[in-house]
Amino acid sequence: MDLISQFPLGDDLAWTLLTLGVLALAALVAGAVVPSRLRRDEDSEELDEGLGRRLGGQLLSAGSIMLWVGLPLAVLLYLAPGSTDDRLLRSGMLLVGIALGPLAAWRGIAVQLAALGLDAERRPAMISRLGALTVTGALALALLPTVIIVWFLQTAAGPALIALAGGAAISALAIRICAAPVDTAAAAATLLVGSDEHELDAEDPANLGGPHLRSTRMASRGGALSADLVAVATAAAGVGVLLGVPVLAAEGFIVVLLGLGAAMLAAAAAAVVPHLGTPGHERGALRLGGLIPQCSAGPVPSPPPPCGSPPGTRTCASRTWGWRTSPIRRSPAAPRPRANSSSRRSSRR
């Protein structure tokens, strides 16, 4: 209790930092334990032996770019004016931020690999939960170093958080740069060669570009998005502390920390709360467009009838609420009266 009561910025901020630190650690542990505990189907066709090797190769390529760019920038930050402690702190925070990007990408890819091994019946209901778990882990990776920096540096935490955000942005950009050409090549091999020339679906096992397209999508949607979340969250924390503390004093820390904590708790709640819905359409229950018709006008209308409707009917979606087929009733046209010659002459006059 002396640690909290003697905190220079007040008891409220101390309790906030400790609570968010514990929640971030719990989110990281849950993100590491839950995917490994899922019941997996080892005989699934989507479990490719070379998938992990391809994904690891992309991360290694991004890691080399991070080192070639990050180390010179760390040296430049050390040579910038300031005391020795400030220069070491800026360089160290930049390197820590660079390390956060591949760590978040690796965690996001690990969750997606766990989703591939799920049973076909459980996968639609678990996809949204695993996605929310990925977001929770990425935000926890951004929140935990922020809490540590604010606890030890206090009012001088702004420049260190900006350096941390700069390193996270460099790593996220490097992952995107390495994923872009691989994604283009995989899409060309799958769609142009496999689909157009050989008339194979993208998911067909005979399509040799399908595994590469799946790995690039996992790297961009799981790994790169996690790194982007870490970069955005650390940048928001750094800018908020740097601009808010001189104006709001200790309340500037509380606003930034509560914002990050609320985002992480919202993602954690989406991962824990069961998603209800019809089998195969569980994610549709989370969409606002699906909630509005259910709350206002009852169930969502059924889709339009297939082609080949009986003659004399048409599908109308703009004049009615929902899809309906209404018969076209056409009355026989009445014969138009023909004007005689005298009426024509009078009209001309």
C-alpha positions as CSV (number, residue, x, y, z in Angstrom):
1,M,0.0,0.0,0.0
2,D,2.9,2.4,0.5
3,L,3.8,1.9,-3.1
4,I,0.3,3.3,-4.1
5,S,0.1,6.0,-1.4
6,Q,3.6,7.4,-2.2
7,F,3.0,7.5,-5.9
8,P,3.8,11.1,-7.0
9,L,0.8,11.4,-9.4
10,G,-1.8,10.4,-6.9
11,D,-3.6,7.2,-5.7
12,D,-6.1,7.2,-8.5
13,L,-3.6,7.1,-11.2
14,A,-1.6,4.4,-9.4
15,W,-4.6,2.2,-9.1
16,T,-5.5,2.8,-12.7
17,L,-2.0,1.8,-13.8
18,L,-1.9,-1.4,-11.7
19,T,-5.4,-2.5,-12.8
20,L,-4.6,-1.9,-16.5
21,G,-1.3,-3.7,-16.2
22,V,-2.9,-6.7,-14.6
23,L,-5.6,-6.8,-17.3
24,A,-3.0,-6.5,-20.1
25,L,-1.1,-9.4,-18.7
26,A,-4.2,-11.5,-18.4
27,A,-5.1,-10.7,-22.0
28,L,-1.6,-11.7,-23.2
29,V,-1.8,-15.0,-21.2
30,A,-5.3,-15.7,-22.5
31,G,-4.2,-15.1,-26.1
32,A,-1.3,-17.5,-25.7
33,V,-3.2,-20.3,-23.9
34,V,-6.7,-20.3,-25.5
35,P,-5.6,-21.1,-29.1
36,S,-3.4,-24.0,-27.9
37,R,-6.3,-25.4,-25.8
38,L,-8.8,-25.5,-28.7
39,R,-10.0,-28.9,-29.8
40,R,-8.4,-29.4,-33.3
41,D,-9.1,-31.7,-36.2
42,E,-5.6,-33.0,-37.1
43,D,-7.0,-34.7,-40.2
44,S,-8.2,-31.4,-41.7
45,E,-7.2,-30.8,-45.3
46,E,-6.5,-27.1,-44.5
47,L,-3.6,-28.0,-42.2
48,D,-0.7,-27.5,-44.6
49,E,2.7,-28.6,-43.3
50,G,4.4,-25.8,-45.2
51,L,2.1,-23.0,-44.1
52,G,4.0,-22.2,-40.9
53,R,7.3,-22.1,-42.9
54,R,5.9,-19.7,-45.5
55,L,4.5,-17.4,-42.8
56,G,7.7,-17.5,-40.9
57,G,9.7,-16.6,-44.0
58,Q,7.6,-13.4,-44.4
59,L,8.2,-12.4,-40.8
60,L,12.0,-13.0,-41.2
61,S,12.1,-10.9,-44.4
62,A,10.3,-8.1,-42.5
63,G,12.6,-8.5,-39.6
64,S,15.7,-7.9,-41.8
65,I,14.2,-4.6,-43.1
66,M,13.4,-3.6,-39.5
67,L,17.0,-4.1,-38.5
68,W,18.4,-2.3,-41.5
69,V,16.1,0.7,-40.9
70,G,15.7,0.6,-37.1
71,L,19.4,0.4,-36.0
72,P,20.5,3.5,-37.9
73,L,17.5,5.4,-36.6
74,A,18.4,4.3,-33.1
75,V,21.9,5.7,-33.6
76,L,20.6,9.0,-34.9
77,L,18.3,9.3,-31.9
78,Y,21.2,8.7,-29.6
79,L,23.2,11.4,-31.3
80,A,20.3,13.9,-31.0
81,P,20.8,16.7,-28.4
82,G,19.9,15.8,-24.8
83,S,21.3,14.2,-21.7
84,T,22.7,10.7,-21.8
85,D,19.7,9.2,-20.0
86,D,17.3,10.8,-22.5
87,R,19.3,9.6,-25.5
88,L,19.5,6.1,-24.2
89,L,15.8,6.1,-23.4
90,R,14.8,7.3,-26.8
91,S,17.0,4.8,-28.6
92,G,15.8,1.9,-26.4
93,M,12.1,2.8,-26.7
94,L,12.5,2.9,-30.5
95,L,14.0,-0.6,-30.5
96,V,11.3,-1.9,-28.2
97,G,8.6,-0.5,-30.5
98,I,10.3,-2.2,-33.4
99,A,10.2,-5.5,-31.5
100,L,6.5,-5.1,-30.7
101,G,5.4,-5.3,-34.4
102,P,6.7,-8.8,-35.2
103,L,5.6,-10.0,-31.8
104,A,2.0,-8.8,-32.5
105,A,2.1,-10.3,-36.0
106,W,3.3,-13.6,-34.7
107,R,0.5,-13.7,-32.1
108,G,-2.1,-12.8,-34.7
109,I,-0.9,-15.5,-37.1
110,A,-0.9,-18.1,-34.3
111,V,-4.6,-17.5,-33.6
112,Q,-5.4,-17.9,-37.3
113,L,-3.4,-21.2,-37.4
114,A,-5.5,-22.4,-34.5
115,A,-8.7,-21.5,-36.3
116,L,-7.7,-23.6,-39.3
117,G,-7.7,-26.8,-37.2
118,L,-11.2,-26.3,-35.8
119,D,-14.0,-28.6,-36.7
120,A,-16.2,-27.5,-39.6
121,E,-19.3,-27.2,-37.3
122,R,-17.5,-25.0,-34.7
123,R,-15.6,-22.8,-37.0
124,P,-18.4,-20.3,-38.0
125,A,-19.2,-19.6,-34.3
126,M,-15.5,-19.3,-33.3
127,I,-14.2,-17.1,-36.0
128,S,-15.6,-13.9,-34.5
129,R,-14.3,-14.9,-31.0
130,L,-10.8,-15.6,-32.3
131,G,-10.8,-12.3,-34.2
132,A,-11.7,-10.4,-31.0
133,L,-9.0,-12.4,-29.1
134,T,-6.5,-11.2,-31.7
135,V,-7.5,-7.6,-31.3
136,T,-7.4,-8.0,-27.5
137,G,-3.8,-9.3,-27.6
138,A,-2.6,-6.5,-29.9
139,L,-4.1,-3.8,-27.7
140,A,-2.6,-5.5,-24.6
141,L,0.8,-5.4,-26.3
142,A,0.4,-1.7,-26.8
143,L,-1.0,-1.0,-23.3
144,L,1.5,-2.9,-21.2
145,P,4.6,-0.9,-22.2
146,T,2.6,2.3,-22.0
147,V,1.7,1.5,-18.4
148,I,5.3,0.6,-17.5
149,I,6.6,3.8,-19.1
150,V,4.1,6.0,-17.4
151,W,4.7,4.3,-14.0
152,F,8.5,5.0,-14.1
153,L,8.8,8.2,-16.1
154,Q,5.5,9.9,-15.0
155,T,5.4,13.4,-16.5
156,A,8.4,12.8,-18.7
157,A,6.8,9.8,-20.4
158,G,5.7,11.7,-23.6
159,P,8.9,11.6,-25.6
160,A,9.5,8.0,-24.7
161,L,6.0,7.0,-25.8
162,I,6.5,8.9,-29.1
163,A,9.8,6.9,-29.7
164,L,7.9,3.7,-28.9
165,A,5.2,4.6,-31.4
166,G,7.8,5.4,-34.0
167,G,9.4,1.9,-33.7
168,A,6.0,0.2,-33.8
169,A,5.2,2.2,-37.0
170,I,8.4,1.1,-38.6
171,S,7.8,-2.5,-37.9
172,A,4.2,-2.3,-39.2
173,L,5.3,-0.6,-42.4
174,A,8.0,-3.3,-42.9
175,I,5.5,-6.1,-42.5
176,R,3.2,-4.4,-45.1
177,I,6.1,-3.9,-47.5
178,C,7.1,-7.5,-47.4
179,A,3.5,-8.8,-47.6
180,A,2.5,-6.7,-50.7
181,P,4.7,-8.4,-53.4
182,V,4.0,-11.9,-52.0
183,D,0.3,-11.2,-52.0
184,T,0.4,-10.0,-55.6
185,A,2.4,-13.1,-56.8
186,A,0.1,-15.5,-54.9
187,A,-3.0,-13.9,-56.4
188,A,-1.6,-14.0,-59.9
189,A,-0.6,-17.7,-59.5
190,T,-4.0,-18.6,-58.1
191,L,-6.4,-16.6,-60.2
192,L,-4.6,-16.0,-63.5
193,V,-2.9,-19.4,-63.8
194,G,-5.2,-21.7,-61.8
195,S,-8.6,-20.1,-62.3
196,D,-8.4,-18.5,-65.8
197,E,-6.1,-20.9,-67.6
198,H,-7.0,-24.2,-65.9
199,E,-10.6,-23.3,-64.8
200,L,-9.9,-24.3,-61.1
201,D,-11.5,-22.7,-58.1
202,A,-9.2,-20.9,-55.7
203,E,-9.9,-23.4,-52.9
204,D,-9.4,-26.4,-55.2
205,P,-6.6,-28.7,-54.0
206,A,-5.4,-29.0,-57.6
207,N,-4.8,-25.3,-57.7
208,L,-1.1,-25.0,-56.8
209,G,-1.4,-21.3,-56.0
210,G,-4.2,-21.8,-53.4
211,P,-1.9,-22.5,-50.4
212,H,0.2,-19.4,-51.2
213,L,-2.8,-17.2,-51.4
214,R,-4.1,-18.6,-48.1
215,S,-0.8,-17.9,-46.4
216,T,-0.6,-14.3,-47.7
217,R,-4.1,-13.6,-46.6
218,M,-3.3,-14.9,-43.1
219,A,-0.2,-12.8,-43.0
220,S,-2.0,-9.6,-44.1
221,R,-5.2,-10.0,-42.1
222,G,-3.8,-11.6,-39.0
223,G,-0.2,-10.5,-38.7
224,A,-0.1,-7.1,-40.4
225,L,-3.4,-5.9,-38.9
226,S,-2.1,-6.8,-35.4
227,A,1.0,-4.8,-36.0
228,D,-1.1,-1.9,-37.4
229,L,-3.2,-2.0,-34.2
230,V,-0.1,-1.8,-32.0
231,A,1.3,1.1,-34.0
232,V,-2.0,3.1,-33.9
233,A,-2.5,2.4,-30.2
234,T,1.0,3.5,-29.2
235,A,0.8,6.6,-31.4
236,A,-2.5,7.6,-29.7
237,A,-1.0,7.0,-26.3
238,G,2.1,9.1,-27.1
239,V,0.2,12.0,-28.7
240,G,-2.4,12.0,-25.9
241,V,0.2,12.1,-23.1
242,L,2.4,14.6,-24.9
243,L,-0.4,17.0,-25.5
244,G,-2.8,16.3,-22.7
245,V,-0.5,16.3,-19.7
246,P,0.6,19.9,-20.0
247,V,-3.1,20.9,-20.1
248,L,-4.8,18.5,-17.8
249,A,-1.9,17.4,-15.6
250,A,-2.5,13.9,-14.1
251,E,-6.0,13.7,-15.7
252,G,-4.3,13.6,-19.1
253,F,-2.8,10.2,-18.2
254,I,-6.1,8.9,-17.0
255,V,-7.9,9.9,-20.2
256,V,-5.4,8.1,-22.4
257,L,-5.2,5.0,-20.2
258,L,-9.0,4.7,-19.8
259,G,-9.4,5.0,-23.6
260,L,-6.9,2.2,-24.3
261,G,-8.4,0.1,-21.5
262,A,-11.9,0.5,-22.7
263,A,-10.9,-0.6,-26.2
264,M,-9.2,-3.7,-24.9
265,L,-12.1,-4.6,-22.6
266,A,-14.6,-4.1,-25.5
267,A,-12.6,-6.6,-27.6
268,A,-12.3,-9.0,-24.7
269,A,-16.1,-8.8,-24.1
270,A,-16.7,-9.6,-27.8
271,A,-14.4,-12.7,-27.4
272,V,-16.2,-13.9,-24.3
273,V,-19.9,-13.2,-25.0
274,P,-21.5,-15.9,-27.0
275,H,-22.6,-14.9,-30.5
276,L,-26.1,-16.1,-31.2
277,G,-27.5,-16.6,-34.7
278,T,-28.6,-19.2,-37.2
279,P,-26.1,-21.9,-37.9
280,G,-23.6,-20.6,-40.5
281,H,-24.6,-17.0,-40.0
282,E,-23.4,-16.2,-36.5
283,R,-21.4,-13.2,-37.6
284,G,-24.5,-11.6,-39.1
285,A,-25.9,-11.1,-35.6
286,L,-23.1,-8.6,-34.9
287,R,-23.9,-6.4,-37.9
288,L,-25.9,-3.3,-37.4
289,G,-27.7,-3.8,-40.7
290,G,-29.0,-7.1,-39.3
291,L,-30.1,-5.7,-36.0
292,I,-32.1,-2.8,-37.3
293,P,-34.7,-4.8,-39.2
294,Q,-35.0,-7.3,-36.3
295,C,-35.7,-4.5,-33.8
296,S,-38.0,-2.4,-35.9
297,A,-39.8,-4.6,-38.4
298,G,-39.4,-8.2,-37.2
299,P,-37.2,-10.8,-38.9
300,V,-35.0,-10.1,-41.8
301,P,-36.9,-10.7,-45.1
302,S,-36.1,-13.7,-47.1
303,P,-33.9,-13.5,-50.2
304,P,-35.5,-13.1,-53.7
305,P,-36.9,-16.1,-55.4
306,P,-34.6,-17.9,-57.9
307,C,-34.7,-17.3,-61.6
308,G,-37.3,-19.2,-63.6
309,S,-40.4,-17.7,-61.9
310,P,-43.6,-18.4,-63.6
311,P,-44.5,-16.0,-66.5
312,G,-46.3,-12.9,-65.5
313,T,-44.4,-12.3,-62.3
314,R,-41.5,-10.1,-61.4
315,T,-39.2,-9.4,-58.5
316,C,-39.6,-6.1,-56.8
317,A,-37.4,-4.8,-54.1
318,S,-37.8,-1.0,-54.3
319,R,-41.6,-0.6,-54.0
320,T,-42.2,-3.1,-51.2
321,W,-40.6,-3.8,-47.8
322,G,-38.6,-6.9,-48.6
323,W,-38.6,-9.1,-51.6
324,R,-41.9,-10.0,-53.1
325,T,-43.3,-11.3,-56.4
326,S,-46.2,-9.4,-57.7
327,P,-48.1,-10.4,-60.8
328,I,-48.1,-8.0,-63.8
329,R,-51.6,-7.4,-64.9
330,R,-52.0,-5.6,-68.1
331,S,-55.4,-4.6,-69.3
332,P,-56.0,-4.7,-73.1
333,A,-55.4,-1.3,-74.6
334,A,-58.5,0.4,-75.8
335,P,-58.6,1.4,-79.4
336,R,-57.7,5.0,-79.8
337,P,-60.4,7.0,-81.6
338,R,-59.3,8.3,-85.0
339,A,-60.0,12.0,-85.7
340,N,-62.0,12.7,-88.9
341,S,-60.8,15.1,-91.5
342,S,-63.1,18.0,-90.4
343,S,-61.6,18.0,-86.8
344,R,-58.1,18.0,-88.3
345,R,-58.9,21.0,-90.4
346,S,-60.4,22.9,-87.4
347,S,-57.3,22.1,-85.3
348,R,-55.0,23.4,-88.0
349,R,-57.0,26.6,-88.2
